[in-house]
Amino acid sequence: MAGSTKCRRVCGRPAALRFMPDARAAEILDLSLEELESLRLCDLEGLDQETAARRMEVSRGTLQRIIYSAHAKVAEALCTGKGIFINGGNYEIAGEWCGGMARCRRCPFIIESDRAFRERMERIMRNGIIAVTAEENGEIFQHFGHTRWFALYEIKEGAVASHRLIDAEGSGHSALGGFLKENGVDLLICGGIGGGAKNVLAAAGIELISGVSGSIDEAVKAFLAGRLKDDPAAECDHHHHGEIEGSCHGCGHGEAHGCH
């Protein structure tokens, strides 16, 4: 039986997870966090591959394979007009090894990206508006593009201040993004969702937790408790349902829980 792949060391998550030529990018390429880290070290910092490999705690041959894959994906996106979603991989976050310190102990890269993402989510947990794709029985609707009903929760001081059901009148992906933005939504919780819809939400500045099933109320409670995780692999045509409990530091794109 093949051994498990060793997690690669990266210094933090980026401030932006999605890049697209416009809000209607038809296809998205996944760029793993270790691929992004290889680009940062070799192309941005200008380190040689031997030094970059030591930083990531991998062999030079492994680093070469990672950066070759990263270069190929970025070139394909730029030349063919595809989007890029920074997502998944086998990695460990150096900032978490450092106990949440602003500066990693073993390199000078400041962990602003991971901190910025957490701060955005914490602001929504304290004061924000959450939308959940809804069925009339109180369960999470699993096909974002066909959603008619959204449960809207207003959060104040870390608790639900009010909630109501709103009718989207069967709008398509692009119209749904605008509909949510008009209603002041900061975060969407849903089941399956396609790449184009993710782009629309990102362009509207709406955070996303996808791949979730079960009770709407329980999902909101789990989010406010910090226990709800995104599953970036959740698609409308093949769901990978997110777990309310548990998270990982990046041990596998396509597992039952996401690596946000």
C-alpha positions in Angstrom: 0.0 0.0 0.0 1.4 3.4 -1.0 2.5 5.7 1.8 0.8 9.0 2.6 2.1 12.2 1.0 4.1 14.3 3.5 2.4 17.7 4.2 4.4 20.6 2.7 5.1 23.6 4.8 3.6 26.9 3.6 3.6 30.3 5.4 0.0 31.2 5.1 -3.2 31.5 3.0 -3.6 34.3 0.5 -5.9 37.2 1.0 -7.7 36.4 -2.2 -8.7 32.8 -3.1 -10.2 33.4 -6.5 -8.9 35.1 -9.7 -10.9 35.4 -12.8 -10.8 37.4 -16.1 -14.5 38.4 -15.4 -17.4 37.2 -13.4 -18.4 34.8 -16.1 -15.3 32.7 -16.3 -16.5 29.4 -17.7 -13.7 27.2 -16.3 -11.6 27.4 -13.1 -8.2 25.8 -12.5 -7.4 24.7 -8.9 -4.0 25.9 -7.7 -3.0 24.2 -4.5 -1.5 26.1 -1.5 1.9 24.4 -1.9 1.9 25.3 -5.6 1.2 28.9 -4.6 4.0 28.8 -2.0 6.5 27.5 -4.6 5.7 30.5 -6.8 6.0 32.9 -3.8 9.4 31.5 -2.8 11.0 31.1 -6.2 9.3 33.8 -8.3 8.4 36.5 -5.8 11.2 36.2 -3.3 13.7 35.0 -5.9 15.0 32.0 -3.9 16.9 29.2 -5.6 15.1 25.9 -5.7 17.4 24.3 -3.1 16.6 27.0 -0.5 12.9 27.0 -1.4 12.8 23.3 -1.0 14.3 23.6 2.5 11.7 26.3 3.4 8.9 23.9 2.4 10.6 21.0 4.0 10.6 18.9 0.8 13.2 17.5 -1.5 14.5 19.6 -4.4 12.9 17.1 -6.8 9.5 17.5 -5.2 9.8 21.3 -5.3 10.6 21.1 -9.0 7.5 19.0 -9.6 5.3 21.4 -7.6 6.6 24.6 -9.3 6.4 23.1 -12.8 2.7 22.3 -12.1 2.1 25.8 -10.8 3.8 27.4 -13.8 1.7 25.3 -16.2 -1.6 26.2 -14.5 -0.9 29.9 -14.3 0.2 30.0 -18.0 -2.9 28.1 -19.0 -5.1 30.5 -17.1 -3.5 33.6 -18.6 -3.4 32.3 -22.1 -6.9 30.8 -22.3 -8.9 33.1 -20.0 -9.6 30.6 -17.3 -10.0 31.5 -13.6 -7.8 30.3 -10.8 -9.1 29.0 -7.4 -6.4 28.6 -4.7 -7.7 25.4 -3.1 -6.6 22.3 -1.3 -3.4 20.3 -1.4 -1.1 18.6 1.2 0.2 21.3 3.5 0.6 22.6 7.0 0.3 26.3 7.8 3.4 27.8 9.4 1.4 30.5 11.1 -0.5 27.8 13.0 2.8 26.2 14.0 3.8 29.6 15.4 0.7 29.7 17.7 -1.0 32.5 15.8 2.0 34.8 15.9 2.1 37.5 13.2 5.6 36.4 12.1 6.7 32.8 11.3 9.6 31.7 13.5 11.6 30.3 10.6 11.1 32.8 7.8 10.3 36.5 7.5 7.0 36.1 5.6 4.2 37.9 7.6 1.1 35.9 7.9 -1.4 38.6 6.8 -3.5 36.4 4.4 -4.6 33.8 7.0 -5.3 36.5 9.5 -7.3 38.6 7.1 -9.5 35.7 6.2 -10.2 34.8 9.8 -10.9 38.5 10.7 -13.5 38.7 7.8 -15.3 35.6 9.1 -15.1 36.7 12.7 -16.7 40.0 11.8 -19.6 38.2 10.2 -19.9 36.0 13.3 -20.3 39.1 15.4 -22.3 41.3 13.1 -23.4 40.3 9.6 -26.1 38.9 7.4 -26.0 35.2 6.5 -28.1 33.6 3.7 -28.8 29.9 3.5 -30.2 28.1 0.5 -33.5 26.8 1.8 -36.1 24.1 1.3 -39.6 24.8 2.8 -39.0 22.0 5.3 -36.1 23.8 7.0 -33.4 21.8 5.3 -30.5 23.2 3.2 -31.3 23.2 -0.5 -28.6 21.4 -2.5 -28.6 23.2 -5.9 -27.6 26.8 -5.6 -28.4 27.7 -9.2 -32.0 26.5 -8.8 -32.6 28.1 -5.4 -35.8 29.9 -5.0 -35.9 30.4 -1.2 -33.1 31.8 1.0 -33.2 31.9 4.8 -31.8 35.2 5.9 -30.2 35.6 9.3 -29.2 38.9 10.8 -26.4 38.5 13.3 -25.8 41.1 16.1 -23.2 40.7 18.8 -22.6 37.1 17.9 -26.3 36.0 18.1 -29.2 35.7 15.8 -31.2 38.9 16.0 -33.8 38.0 13.4 -34.4 35.6 10.5 -36.8 35.4 7.6 -37.4 33.6 4.4 -37.0 35.5 1.1 -38.1 34.6 -2.4 -35.5 34.8 -5.2 -38.2 34.0 -7.8 -36.1 31.3 -9.5 -33.3 33.6 -10.7 -30.2 32.1 -12.4 -26.6 32.2 -11.1 -25.7 35.8 -12.0 -29.1 37.1 -10.9 -28.9 35.3 -7.6 -25.5 36.9 -6.8 -27.0 40.3 -7.4 -30.1 39.4 -5.4 -28.0 38.4 -2.4 -25.8 41.5 -2.6 -28.9 43.7 -2.8 -30.1 42.1 0.5 -26.8 42.9 2.2 -25.6 39.3 2.4 -22.1 38.8 3.8 -22.0 35.0 3.8 -23.8 32.2 1.9 -24.2 28.7 3.3 -25.3 26.2 0.7 -25.0 22.6 -0.6 -23.7 22.1 -4.1 -22.5 25.1 -6.2 -20.7 25.4 -9.5 -17.5 27.3 -10.4 -19.3 30.1 -12.3 -21.6 30.8 -9.3 -18.5 30.9 -7.1 -17.1 33.5 -9.3 -20.3 35.6 -9.1 -20.3 35.5 -5.3 -16.6 36.4 -5.1 -17.1 39.4 -7.5 -20.0 40.5 -5.2 -17.8 40.2 -2.1 -19.9 37.4 -0.5 -18.0 34.7 1.5 -19.0 31.1 0.9 -19.4 27.9 2.9 -20.5 25.1 0.5 -21.0 21.4 0.7 -23.3 21.6 3.8 -26.5 19.6 4.3 -29.1 19.1 7.0 -30.9 21.7 9.2 -30.6 25.4 8.3 -30.8 26.4 11.9 -28.2 23.9 13.0 -25.8 25.1 10.2 -26.1 28.7 11.3 -25.5 27.7 15.0 -22.4 25.7 13.9 -21.1 28.7 11.9 -21.5 31.0 14.9 -19.7 28.5 17.1 -16.8 28.3 14.5 -17.5 24.7 13.6 -18.8 25.0 10.0 -16.2 24.4 7.3 -16.3 25.0 3.6 -15.9 22.1 1.1 -14.4 23.7 -2.0 -15.0 20.4 -3.9 -18.8 20.6 -3.5 -20.3 20.9 -6.9 -24.0 20.9 -8.0 -23.5 17.7 -10.0 -21.6 15.6 -7.4 -21.9 16.8 -3.8 -19.4 16.2 -1.1 -21.3 17.2 2.0 -19.5 19.3 4.5 -19.1 18.3 8.1 -20.1 20.6 10.9 -17.4 19.2 13.2 -13.8 19.0 12.3 -11.3 20.6 10.0 -7.9 20.0 8.5 -4.8 22.0 7.6 -5.0 20.9 4.0 -4.7 17.1 4.0 -6.7 16.5 0.8 -8.6 18.2 -1.8 -11.9 16.3 -2.2 -12.3 15.0 1.4 -15.5 15.4 3.3 -14.4 18.7 4.9 -12.7 21.7 3.4 -9.3 23.2 4.1 -10.2 26.8 4.7 
